[in-house]
Amino acid sequence: MQTAQRVRTILSHYKRDRPEKRANVVRLLMHGQSGGTGRLLVLPVHQGFEHGPTRSSAPNPPAYDPHYLFGLAVDGRVSALAAPLEAGSDSFAGSVPMILKANNANGLAREQDQSVAAPFRDALQPDCSAIGYTIYLGADAQYGQIEEVREATAEAREHGLAVVIWAYPRGGELSEDGRTALDVVSYAAHMAALMGAHAIKTKVPGVHPKRGDANDSFEGVETDSLPGRVAHVMRCAFEGRRIVVFSGGGAKEEGDTLDEVRAIRRGGGSGSIIGRNTFQRPRDDALAMLERIAAIHSDGET
């Protein structure tokens, strides 16, 4: 398989990595409908752990079955499936790259923390190209999470796996709006890059800086448009030298999701990681939506 020029450019940003790790980055960037564009389209299916199975799957009951989710990822020709599970990986071996979502929170806990639900050895299967961890940056437990992820990053380096960090501002003094404030989201993306992430997942950034001491620093930053805010997040990820994909968030109208995807592309974002806005829809609708998202990221739709 010939590697596309845009992918070779991205790969040049990871020169210090071992060949097998760079190969896994290439595998993610060359797979599926958006393969070769330099952008990713990832289907994450760990929301049952995070929010509960009923909230996640009841809108589309077939999604209770992990084999259904694997099949959706395969037929939707996504870049990768992000999941904390192995159920289905044997039946769909070789069909779609995996990102093992190793740690998770759960909706029954009070504290803003994560625990490792999938041991590192689960990532050492042929279909797994990357291992993913969430850090609640801003939470009281964040320093323990940072240390945990740094250890996992070192282990991934030894085994040739790419690392994806879900850089989620949450907890501490952050309000609901503060979690998506531009200065907070860009700060989180920068910390994830410093921790060694090959790819970073974060929230779509909101308009205003959260912290008052950041206002002067943002005087020359485009904050009024979503493409401008996305461009700033990318700049904070080593001047765009790291892959940053943006969350689809909670379920919303298809048009609103697609408008966000267009803004992410215009801002130079590296793609989308969209779960509930696809797998909670009937299968045919979900596949059509994945196709449209891939077309936008592939510059085939404006």
N, C-alpha and C positions, 0 to 999 in steps of 0.2 A: 504494500500500500504506500503510495507516494504521499508525503506529508505536505500539506498546503503551505504556501508562503506565510500566511498570517499565523499559522501554528508554529512554523519555524521561528518567527519573530518572538512569539511568546516564550518558546523554549529557550531562546537566547538569554532570557531573564533568570534562568535556573542553572547556570553553568556549573555551579559548585556541587550539584546533586549527582548521585551515582547514575550510571546509564539506565538501570532498571527503573529508577524512580522517574526519570525523564520519559522513559517509555510509557509509564502509566499515565503521566500527564498527557502525552500524545494520544494514548488510547481514548481518554475521555474527550479530548478535543476533536477527534476524528470520527467518533461514533455517532450514528443516528442522523436525523434530518438536518441538524445544524452542523454536522461534521465538516471540518475544514474552514469554517467561517471565523474561528477564533472565539466563538461564543458557546456557552453551555446552556442546555435545557435539561434540568434535573427534576425527577419526580421523587419527592420525599414522602415516605409513608410511615413515619414514626409518631404521627399525631395521636394514635390510639393510646400509646404510652403516656403522652404528654397531657391529653385532654380527656381520655376515656374512650372506650370503643364505641359507645352509643353516640356521643357527640360527633365522633369522627366518621362513623360508617352508616348510621341510620338513614341519612339522606339518600344513600345509594347502597342498599343492603348487600349486594354482591361484594362490596369492598371489605366486608368482614373476613373474607377468604384471602390469605396472602397470595395464593396462586392467581387469583384474579388481578391483584396488584402487579405481580410479575408480568402477567400477560398484557396488562395495560401498558407497562413500560416497554415491553418488546414490540407490541403492535403500534404503539405511539412513537417508536423509534426515537426515544429520548437519549441524551448523552449518557445518563447513568440513573440507576435506582438507588436512593439513599434509604436505608432501612436498618433496624436493630435486630433483624431476624434472619434465620437461615431457611425457614420453611418456604419451600419453593425453589431454592437455589439449585437443588439437585435436578428438578424437573426442567428447569430453564437454563441449565449449564451452557455457557458459551453464547447466550443470547443477548445479554446486556451487561455492561460493566456495573460493578457494585461499589457503592460507598457505604462501608459499615458504620452506622451511627452508633458509636460505642457507649456514649453516656446519655442519660435522659433525666428529666425531672418528671414529676407526676402531679396530677391535680389534687391529690389527697393530702399533700404536704403543705405546711404553712410557710416554711422557709424557702428562700430563693436559692436553691442549690441543685446540683446534679450528682448522680451516682452512676458508676460504670455498670451498665447492664449487659454488655457484650465484651468478653475478655479479648485481649489483643490477638490471641491465637485464632479467633474466629475470622480475622481478616486475612489469615494466611491460606486463602483458597484461591485457585486460579482466576476466578471471575472478579475478585476484589482488587480494584485499582487504587483505592484510597480508604482512609479511616477518618471519621469525622467526630468532632467533639464540640459541645456547646460550652461557652463561658459566659456567665451572667456578669458582665463588666459593670461595676457599680454596686453589686450585691455585697453583703457582709462576708459571704463565703468566697469572694472572687479570688483571693490570693491562693487559697488551697486549690481552686480549679485551675489557676494559671500554672501552679507547680505540677499538677497532675498532667496537664496538657503538654508542658515542656518535656516531661519524662516520656510521654507517649510519642512526641515528635522525634525524640532521639531514637526510640525503638523503631519507629517507622523508617527512619533514615537507614538503620541497619538492615531492614528487610526490603527496602526498595519501594515502599508504599508512599503515595502522595498523602498530604494532610489537608483536610478541610476543617476550618474553624467557623462554627456558628458564633459570630461575634454579636451577642445580644445584650444591649444595655438593659439592665433590669435590677430592681431592688434598691436598697439604700434609700437615698433621698429623691430618687427619680420618680416623677409622677408618670401617669399613663402617657401624657403628651411628651414628657421629657425623654421617654424611651426612644422616640423617633426624631428628636430635635437634631438639626443638622450638625451642630458641633459635637453632640454626643455620638451620633452614628459614625461620623468621620473619625472621631477619636478612637472608637472601638475598632474600626477597620484598620487603623494605623497600628494599634497594639497587636492585633492578630497577625499583621504582616511582620512585625518585630519578633513575634513568637515563632516564626518559621512556617506559617501557613502557605501552602501553594495556592489554595483557593479559599476565599472568605465569603461566607454568607452573612448578609446583614439585612436590616429593614430598609424599606424605601424611605429616604430622609424627608422630614417635614421642613417647614419654612424657617422658623426662628431658632436662633441659638437658645439653649436652655440656661446656660450659666451666664450671669450678667457680666462677668469679667471677660467673656469671649466676644462681646459685641464690637469692640473697637477692632479686634483682629479680623472680623468678618466684613469690614467696611468695603473691601474691594472684591468680595466674593458674590457671585450671582446666586441669590437666594430666592428670587421670585418665581423662577421656573423650575420644574422638576428636572429637565435635562441639565440645567446649570447646577442643581444640587447634587445630582448623580456624578457630574464631572468633578465636583469638589471631593466627593468621597473617593473617586478613582485617584485623584491627585494625592490624597492622603495615604493611599495604598502604594507607596513608593513610586509616585508619578505614573501610575497605571502599570507598573511592572509586576503587579500581582493580579491574579484573577479575582474579580469580585462579582458575585451573583446576588441578585436581590430577591427577597422573599415576596411571594404572592399574597401573604397575609390571610386573614379570614375570608370566608366565602363572600363574594360580591357579584354584581352583574358582569356578564361577559365583556360588555363594552368598556366598563371601567378597568377591568384587568388588562385588556388589550391596549387601552390608552396608556396605562402605566408601562407596559412592555415597550411601546413605541418611545416613550420618554426615556426609558433606560437605554435603549439603543442609541438615541440621539445624543445622550449624555456620555456615550462611550463605555457604558457598562458591559460586563463580560457575559451577561445572560441572565436567566431567570431560574429560580428553583420554586416550583409551583405544585402544591399538593392538593389542599382542600378545594381549590378552585378548578381542579380537574377531576380527581377521583370521586368527589361527591356528586358529580353529574352522571347521568346515564352514559354507558360506555361509548356509544356512537358520538354523543355530544362531546365527551371528554377527548376522544381521538381527534375530532374536528378542531377542537380548541388547541390541542397540542400542535396540530399542523399549522394553524394560524400563528401561534406564538413562534414556532420555528421559522416560518416565512418572514416574520418581522425581524427576527434576529439575523436572518440570512440576507437582509437587505432586499428581500423580494416583495415587501409590502411597506408602504409608508403611511 
